[in-house]
Amino acid sequence: MTCIHAEEIDRLGLSAVIERARAVVGDGPVYVSFDIDALDPAFAPGTGTPEVGGLTTREAQALLRGLKGVDIVGGDLVEVAPQYDSTTNTAHAGAQMLFEILSLMTFAPSRRSA
């Protein structure tokens, strides 16, 4: 498992993080699990473990979109806690991240050859 901490993203840059992720997964099938608490609570307060200093929704979208062409065969979104999501911002952000993952699946090499 490769772990890149949120504070490293500014130093490395989104492009380098995407490049590293793509190198780790290679050409094999990939399952993407997006943990909503990766987002800063300003964007997703409705989670059991909010993390100040997390990603913005724009950064998260860019990271996911950077996986275009990876053989994504499935995905999920975890840790949305509706009881803490009084504004529904977390649910909206989560739905968008799932949309991004589903959209990426249409570009998966295994889907195009089927």
C-alpha positions, 0 to 999 in steps of 0.5 A, a space after each residue: 500500500 502506498 500512502 501520500 499524506 495530504 500535507 505532501 500534496 502541496 509539496 509534490 503537486 497534484 500531477 506528481 501524486 497522480 503519476 505516482 498513483 498510476 505507477 502503483 496500479 499499473 495495467 491491472 484491474 483497479 478498484 477505487 475506494 474514496 474515503 470522504 474524510 479525505 476532504 477538508 471539513 469545509 467541504 465535507 463536515 458529515 463524516 465520523 472523522 473530519 480532518 482539517 487540512 484535507 483536500 478541496 473538492 476541486 483537488 479530489 476531482 482532479 486526482 480522480 480525473 487523473 486516473 482516466 485510462 486506468 483499468 477501473 473495474 469498480 469503486 465505492 465511497 465510504 464514511 459519509 455520516 448523514 447524522 453529521 451532515 446538516 448542510 448535505 454538503 457531504 452527501 453532494 460531495 460524495 455523490 460527485 466523487 462517485 460520479 467521477 469514479 463511474 465516469 472513469 470506468 467508461 475509459 477502462 481498457 477492459 471495458 473498451 475491449 469487451 
